[in-house]
Amino acid sequence: PMTGCQQGIAIVVGSAALQTTGAAEIYDNVLTGYQKGAIAVSGAGSTATIRANQITGAGPTTLLVQNGIQVASGATATITGNRVAGHSFTPFSLVSTGILLFKADADTAGNTLEENQVGLYLVDSSGSHDANSVRATAEGTRSPIYWGIIVDAPPPDRIPQPGDFAVKRAAALQLATVSDVRGVQTVTVTNNEIESDNSAGGVGLQADGGYGVLDIDLTATNNFVRNWQRGIYVVQCSSNCSGAGYTAAIFRHNSITGNESGFNNGNAIGLGVEANENWWGSDTGPAAPDNPGGAGDALSGDAVYSPWLCAGTDSDPAPGFQPDAASLCGLAARLIFDEQPADAIENVTLSPQPAVRAVDAAGNPAPGFVGPVTLAIAPAGTASLAGQTTVMAARGTAVFGDVAFTDIAGGVALLASSPGLPPLSGVPLDVVPQTAELTVRVVVDGMAPGDGWSVTGAWGTAEIDAGGGEVLFADVRANRPQGVAVAAKSGYTARVECSDGSRGDTAVTLSLGYQTSTLCTFTMTAQPASVTVRKQVSGQAPTSTWRFAGDLGDFELPAGGGDLRFAPAAGVVQIAEEPKPGYDTAVACSNGAAGAQSALLALAPGENVSCTFAATEQPSGASLRKTVGLAPGECATSSVIAVPAGTTVYYCYTVTNSGDAPLATHALSDSKFGDIIPALAHPLAPGESLSTVDLGYVISDTAQATAETSAIWTATAPEGAQAQDSAAAAVNVLRPAIDASLTLLDDKGHCTTDPVVNVDEGSTLPFCLTIRNTGEVALNRHLVLIDELNLATILDRVIEPGVTEHFLASEIAGLGSITATATTTYTASITSTNAPAVANRHNVVYPAPELFVAVDRAALAVWVEPIVGAGQENRIFLPSVVR
């Protein structure tokens, strides 16, 4: 073209703008170098036969929108055997066409359309288009998008520009208004070869519904559609649409191969688009979502594509694709499971739900199968199915949505069937019961028991630690009453609360929902123990109550005995009794605990224990001893002594606790001295002694005569029991005396009694000393002095009162072997005394040595007669008697 002016058409037949009509036969022309277009037929009543022309446009250009052949505005035409090439408006704001039918019915056949932006554009125009050869490429059109054939009223982004210049308004080009009377655009596209080179942007055959006033009735058969980015593209307007659509969109017996997308009606879903019995480049059919394994050209959308041709052989040299239409794949021959569960749960919809697909004899999907598919169970009678068990197949597949087994069974299988097809048995599976999770928790409030808690249910038994815990049961049968219990234990009350609201004591019945998790908490509350404290008293009751302390608190029981009951918490409890002097105590409890004054109880919850605190009065006793002696600061050892008159003696009173009870207060009275101790508080434990000397008392008397006195000691135990004893002491005032004599032995060895003897001179004198105790005191030491014999000796011999003892030379050497030489008076001086602390035969104690002294003298006159000889004078002397 010379300029961008939208004028300059080589051949014009009629004008809708000028309201003129025309008729023409246009053939065997070579048309090139035109400005707007080569041939334009316009206006109702205008008609033309256009054949065997060579029409070549400017090719890709930016100057104007060229059209090769245009039939518009109600005109009619037959267009055959023409070659139209080289029309493309590269700015792409409008589109150029090889042949444009614009609201005009026309037929095309046997034309060759090459490298046109749109090879054949059918805008609200009916007609038959047969055996045309349409080819375009991205390189030849220099257009981002280019088409082989378009059937539509153009969308806003793809508007052609007819060459009738009176029509200027875009609204006239879009055509679609809601006030237009709707008709049908009937188009058949048959036996055409629509081809590209797989370059980007190419669309072989496109239909756009809803942009014009006419519904589209499109049938495309026996065409080759190959090597396009999009082979066939069916579109339905989605916004600002006219309301028009499709009365039919049928694509059959076409060879759709080598395309990046063989068929796409994804924007025209639900319009009943049919694309079956086509060849897709593979006997497995198109590569479609519902045709797994399809290796042919891709198909998207919901167009029915099954069955499809099993082979792409063109069996007829005539134009177009002439296949063996009887050789069809994708016809339903049997059923297969696309989805089937591997296991099942009673009354739970199967997962996955069964999906049954019809396939042909080769195993290819049969998307055209729309028959009923029914599910049953094999072997029959082993279980039942619930839900919709018969489903109509869609696009060859029956998908079930709510099928479930109603019974527990093992080794069963789904059995799929459809009329005319062999039944299909699925894989064996086990139908297991519905289960839920149940957690049983034990919480112990208070002391834990000695052993664990047993949890039982229909699923078995489990143990929980004594201190509490929980156990999970993962496969509890759901949707049926289930009981769960914790074995009761003595001493515990139970209460159970479950998360589903169920409640109970030691057991609860609940129905668990499928796949639910329920928690049942058993609270086991330790009951208080019962302790009875009993006091028993044997003997005299004390004057005060019995006091207790410990874990039961401080409390008292009557002095004569009694009992109290307590309800302590389970655990270790100590009960202790405050001791009372004078009582032996022992504790014995019914659970075996024991002690002297306390008991340690290990109390189990709810345990009943009685403890008896027994008290036995201890025997009280006092033993008194009264002694008398000579020392003021000590207790003498004897209660009977002998002393001379005028001796000062000292009394001591010693009391000993001879009982088992302690003594607390004391009183002492004496027959001579009266009340010595009126009242004295002094603790005296059993076995201990207390004396007046210890207390600092000095009790004395001057003995003038023998006397015996008695005393009474009264002691009182802390709780009032008394003990008493009496004792006596005697002081004997005794007189010591002796009678001594000194004589000679006679011829027979007997002591003589004569104090005067005559002996011959030279005679041997055998002396005899006699001591007689004439007093009241036993004397045991005797001092003997005889000057004439030069004798001084001490004799130790006890001489009891009234006893006479003789002492000879055998005992006193000085009394023997004396030779009489001269008359001599021998005088013996005797002093006898007592020994200390020696009881005589009357158990009289002499408290000190030499306390008693007896003295006596004895004389013996010995006359010595000389031997008378010659001249010897004999004289007689009369001795004097000394007494």
URSULZI-V576377 format. One record per backbone hydrogen bond with DSSP energy under -0.5 kcal/mol. CO is the residue of the C=O (numbers start at 1). NH is the residue of the N-H. If there is no record, write none. Layout:
# URSULZI-V576377
co=CO nh=NH
co=CO nh=NH
This chain:
# URSULZI-V576377
co=5 nh=7
co=8 nh=35
co=8 nh=36
co=8 nh=37
co=11 nh=40
co=12 nh=14
co=13 nh=42
co=15 nh=19
co=15 nh=20
co=20 nh=15
co=22 nh=47
co=24 nh=26
co=24 nh=49
co=25 nh=27
co=26 nh=51
co=29 nh=31
co=29 nh=54
co=30 nh=32
co=31 nh=56
co=36 nh=67
co=37 nh=10
co=38 nh=11
co=39 nh=70
co=40 nh=13
co=41 nh=72
co=43 nh=46
co=46 nh=76
co=47 nh=24
co=48 nh=50
co=48 nh=78
co=49 nh=26
co=49 nh=51
co=50 nh=80
co=51 nh=28
co=53 nh=55
co=53 nh=83
co=54 nh=31
co=54 nh=56
co=55 nh=85
co=56 nh=33
co=59 nh=88
co=61 nh=90
co=64 nh=66
co=66 nh=97
co=67 nh=38
co=68 nh=38
co=68 nh=39
co=69 nh=100
co=70 nh=41
co=71 nh=102
co=72 nh=43
co=72 nh=75
co=74 nh=45
co=76 nh=48
co=77 nh=107
co=78 nh=50
co=78 nh=80
co=79 nh=109
co=80 nh=52
co=82 nh=84
co=82 nh=112
co=83 nh=55
co=84 nh=114
co=85 nh=57
co=86 nh=59
co=87 nh=117
co=88 nh=61
co=88 nh=90
co=89 nh=92
co=95 nh=161
co=96 nh=118
co=97 nh=68
co=98 nh=69
co=99 nh=101
co=99 nh=121
co=100 nh=71
co=100 nh=102
co=101 nh=103
co=101 nh=123
co=102 nh=73
co=103 nh=74
co=105 nh=77
co=107 nh=79
co=108 nh=130
co=109 nh=81
co=111 nh=113
co=111 nh=133
co=112 nh=84
co=112 nh=114
co=113 nh=135
co=114 nh=86
co=115 nh=87
co=117 nh=147
co=118 nh=98
co=119 nh=99
co=120 nh=122
co=120 nh=150
co=121 nh=101
co=121 nh=123
co=122 nh=124
co=122 nh=152
co=123 nh=103
co=126 nh=106
co=127 nh=188
co=128 nh=108
co=128 nh=130
co=129 nh=190
co=130 nh=110
co=132 nh=134
co=132 nh=193
co=133 nh=113
co=133 nh=135
co=134 nh=195
co=135 nh=115
co=137 nh=141
co=138 nh=142
co=146 nh=203
co=147 nh=119
co=148 nh=120
co=149 nh=206
co=150 nh=122
co=150 nh=152
co=151 nh=208
co=152 nh=124
co=152 nh=154
co=155 nh=158
co=158 nh=160
co=159 nh=95
co=160 nh=162
co=163 nh=165
co=164 nh=167
co=166 nh=168
co=169 nh=172
co=169 nh=173
co=170 nh=174
co=171 nh=175
co=174 nh=176
co=177 nh=180
co=183 nh=215
co=184 nh=186
co=185 nh=187
co=185 nh=217
co=186 nh=127
co=187 nh=219
co=188 nh=129
co=188 nh=190
co=189 nh=221
co=190 nh=131
co=192 nh=194
co=192 nh=224
co=193 nh=134
co=193 nh=195
co=194 nh=226
co=195 nh=136
co=199 nh=202
co=201 nh=146
co=202 nh=230
co=203 nh=148
co=204 nh=149
co=205 nh=233
co=206 nh=151
co=207 nh=235
co=208 nh=153
co=209 nh=237
co=210 nh=242
co=213 nh=183
co=215 nh=185
co=215 nh=217
co=216 nh=218
co=216 nh=247
co=216 nh=248
co=217 nh=187
co=218 nh=250
co=219 nh=189
co=220 nh=252
co=221 nh=191
co=222 nh=321
co=223 nh=225
co=223 nh=255
co=224 nh=194
co=224 nh=226
co=225 nh=257
co=226 nh=196
co=227 nh=198
co=228 nh=260
co=229 nh=261
co=230 nh=204
co=231 nh=205
co=232 nh=264
co=233 nh=207
co=233 nh=235
co=234 nh=267
co=235 nh=209
co=245 nh=216
co=248 nh=218
co=249 nh=274
co=250 nh=220
co=252 nh=222
co=254 nh=256
co=254 nh=279
co=255 nh=225
co=255 nh=257
co=257 nh=227
co=261 nh=231
co=262 nh=232
co=263 nh=300
co=264 nh=234
co=265 nh=268
co=267 nh=236
co=268 nh=271
co=273 nh=304
co=274 nh=251
co=277 nh=253
co=278 nh=280
co=278 nh=309
co=279 nh=256
co=280 nh=297
co=282 nh=285
co=285 nh=296
co=286 nh=288
co=287 nh=299
co=288 nh=291
co=291 nh=288
co=291 nh=294
co=297 nh=287
co=298 nh=262
co=298 nh=263
co=300 nh=265
co=303 nh=305
co=304 nh=275
co=305 nh=277
co=307 nh=277
co=308 nh=329
co=313 nh=315
co=320 nh=322
co=321 nh=323
co=322 nh=315
co=323 nh=325
co=324 nh=327
co=326 nh=328
co=327 nh=310
co=329 nh=307
co=329 nh=308
co=330 nh=368
co=333 nh=422
co=334 nh=359
co=336 nh=338
co=336 nh=357
co=339 nh=355
co=344 nh=432
co=345 nh=348
co=348 nh=405
co=354 nh=400
co=355 nh=338
co=355 nh=339
co=355 nh=357
co=356 nh=398
co=357 nh=336
co=358 nh=366
co=359 nh=333
co=359 nh=334
co=360 nh=363
co=364 nh=360
co=366 nh=369
co=369 nh=396
co=371 nh=393
co=373 nh=391
co=374 nh=417
co=376 nh=415
co=378 nh=413
co=379 nh=382
co=384 nh=406
co=384 nh=407
co=386 nh=404
co=387 nh=389
co=389 nh=375
co=391 nh=373
co=394 nh=397
co=396 nh=358
co=397 nh=394
co=397 nh=399
co=398 nh=356
co=398 nh=400
co=403 nh=350
co=404 nh=386
co=405 nh=347
co=409 nh=431
co=412 nh=429
co=413 nh=378
co=414 nh=416
co=414 nh=426
co=415 nh=376
co=416 nh=424
co=417 nh=374
co=418 nh=421
co=421 nh=418
co=424 nh=416
co=429 nh=412
co=430 nh=344
co=430 nh=432
co=431 nh=409
co=432 nh=346
co=434 nh=478
co=435 nh=515
co=436 nh=476
co=437 nh=518
co=438 nh=440
co=438 nh=473
co=439 nh=441
co=439 nh=520
co=440 nh=471
co=441 nh=443
co=441 nh=522
co=442 nh=444
co=442 nh=469
co=443 nh=445
co=443 nh=524
co=444 nh=446
co=445 nh=526
co=453 nh=455
co=453 nh=464
co=454 nh=456
co=454 nh=487
co=455 nh=462
co=456 nh=485
co=457 nh=460
co=460 nh=457
co=462 nh=455
co=464 nh=453
co=465 nh=468
co=466 nh=449
co=467 nh=444
co=469 nh=442
co=471 nh=440
co=471 nh=473
co=472 nh=474
co=473 nh=438
co=476 nh=436
co=480 nh=512
co=482 nh=510
co=483 nh=458
co=484 nh=508
co=485 nh=456
co=489 nh=492
co=491 nh=527
co=493 nh=525
co=495 nh=523
co=496 nh=504
co=497 nh=521
co=498 nh=501
co=502 nh=498
co=504 nh=496
co=506 nh=486
co=507 nh=505
co=508 nh=484
co=510 nh=482
co=510 nh=512
co=512 nh=479
co=513 nh=516
co=516 nh=437
co=516 nh=518
co=518 nh=439
co=518 nh=520
co=519 nh=499
co=519 nh=521
co=520 nh=441
co=520 nh=522
co=521 nh=497
co=521 nh=523
co=522 nh=443
co=522 nh=524
co=523 nh=495
co=523 nh=525
co=524 nh=445
co=524 nh=526
co=525 nh=493
co=527 nh=606
co=529 nh=531
co=530 nh=609
co=531 nh=533
co=531 nh=566
co=532 nh=534
co=532 nh=611
co=533 nh=564
co=534 nh=536
co=534 nh=613
co=535 nh=562
co=536 nh=615
co=537 nh=539
co=538 nh=617
co=545 nh=547
co=546 nh=557
co=547 nh=578
co=548 nh=555
co=549 nh=576
co=550 nh=553
co=555 nh=548
co=557 nh=546
co=558 nh=561
co=559 nh=542
co=562 nh=535
co=564 nh=533
co=566 nh=531
co=568 nh=529
co=571 nh=573
co=571 nh=603
co=573 nh=601
co=574 nh=551
co=574 nh=552
co=575 nh=599
co=576 nh=549
co=580 nh=583
co=582 nh=618
co=584 nh=616
co=586 nh=614
co=587 nh=595
co=588 nh=612
co=589 nh=592
co=593 nh=589
co=595 nh=587
co=597 nh=577
co=599 nh=575
co=599 nh=601
co=601 nh=573
co=601 nh=603
co=602 nh=604
co=603 nh=571
co=604 nh=607
co=607 nh=530
co=607 nh=609
co=609 nh=532
co=610 nh=590
co=611 nh=534
co=611 nh=613
co=612 nh=588
co=612 nh=614
co=613 nh=536
co=614 nh=586
co=615 nh=538
co=615 nh=617
co=616 nh=584
co=619 nh=660
co=619 nh=661
co=621 nh=658
co=621 nh=659
co=622 nh=624
co=623 nh=656
co=625 nh=627
co=625 nh=654
co=627 nh=652
co=629 nh=650
co=631 nh=634
co=634 nh=636
co=638 nh=628
co=639 nh=730
co=640 nh=845
co=641 nh=732
co=642 nh=847
co=643 nh=734
co=644 nh=647
co=647 nh=649
co=647 nh=703
co=649 nh=701
co=650 nh=629
co=651 nh=699
co=652 nh=627
co=652 nh=654
co=653 nh=655
co=653 nh=692
co=654 nh=625
co=655 nh=690
co=656 nh=623
co=656 nh=658
co=657 nh=687
co=663 nh=684
co=664 nh=682
co=665 nh=716
co=666 nh=680
co=667 nh=714
co=668 nh=676
co=668 nh=677
co=669 nh=712
co=670 nh=674
co=674 nh=670
co=674 nh=676
co=677 nh=668
co=680 nh=666
co=680 nh=682
co=684 nh=663
co=685 nh=688
co=688 nh=657
co=690 nh=655
co=691 nh=695
co=692 nh=697
co=693 nh=696
co=698 nh=700
co=699 nh=651
co=701 nh=649
co=701 nh=703
co=703 nh=646
co=703 nh=647
co=707 nh=731
co=709 nh=729
co=710 nh=671
co=711 nh=727
co=712 nh=669
co=712 nh=714
co=713 nh=725
co=714 nh=667
co=715 nh=723
co=716 nh=664
co=716 nh=665
co=717 nh=720
co=721 nh=717
co=723 nh=715
co=725 nh=713
co=727 nh=711
co=729 nh=709
co=730 nh=641
co=730 nh=732
co=731 nh=707
co=731 nh=733
co=732 nh=643
co=732 nh=734
co=735 nh=776
co=737 nh=774
co=737 nh=775
co=739 nh=772
co=741 nh=770
co=743 nh=768
co=744 nh=752
co=746 nh=749
co=750 nh=746
co=755 nh=861
co=757 nh=863
co=759 nh=865
co=760 nh=763
co=763 nh=820
co=764 nh=766
co=765 nh=767
co=765 nh=818
co=766 nh=745
co=768 nh=743
co=768 nh=770
co=769 nh=807
co=770 nh=741
co=771 nh=805
co=772 nh=739
co=772 nh=774
co=773 nh=802
co=779 nh=799
co=780 nh=797
co=781 nh=833
co=782 nh=784
co=782 nh=795
co=783 nh=785
co=783 nh=831
co=784 nh=793
co=785 nh=829
co=786 nh=789
co=786 nh=791
co=787 nh=790
co=790 nh=792
co=791 nh=786
co=793 nh=784
co=795 nh=782
co=795 nh=797
co=798 nh=800
co=799 nh=779
co=800 nh=803
co=803 nh=773
co=805 nh=771
co=807 nh=769
co=808 nh=811
co=808 nh=812
co=811 nh=813
co=812 nh=815
co=813 nh=816
co=815 nh=767
co=818 nh=765
co=818 nh=820
co=819 nh=821
co=820 nh=762
co=824 nh=826
co=824 nh=862
co=825 nh=827
co=826 nh=828
co=826 nh=860
co=827 nh=787
co=828 nh=830
co=828 nh=858
co=829 nh=785
co=830 nh=856
co=831 nh=783
co=832 nh=854
co=833 nh=780
co=833 nh=781
co=834 nh=850
co=835 nh=838
co=837 nh=839
co=838 nh=846
co=840 nh=843
co=843 nh=845
co=844 nh=840
co=845 nh=642
co=845 nh=847
co=846 nh=837
co=848 nh=851
co=852 nh=834
co=854 nh=832
co=856 nh=830
co=858 nh=828
co=860 nh=826
co=860 nh=862
co=861 nh=757
co=861 nh=863
co=862 nh=824
co=862 nh=864
co=863 nh=759
co=863 nh=865
co=864 nh=866
co=865 nh=761
co=869 nh=872
co=872 nh=874
co=873 nh=875
co=875 nh=877
co=877 nh=879
co=880 nh=882
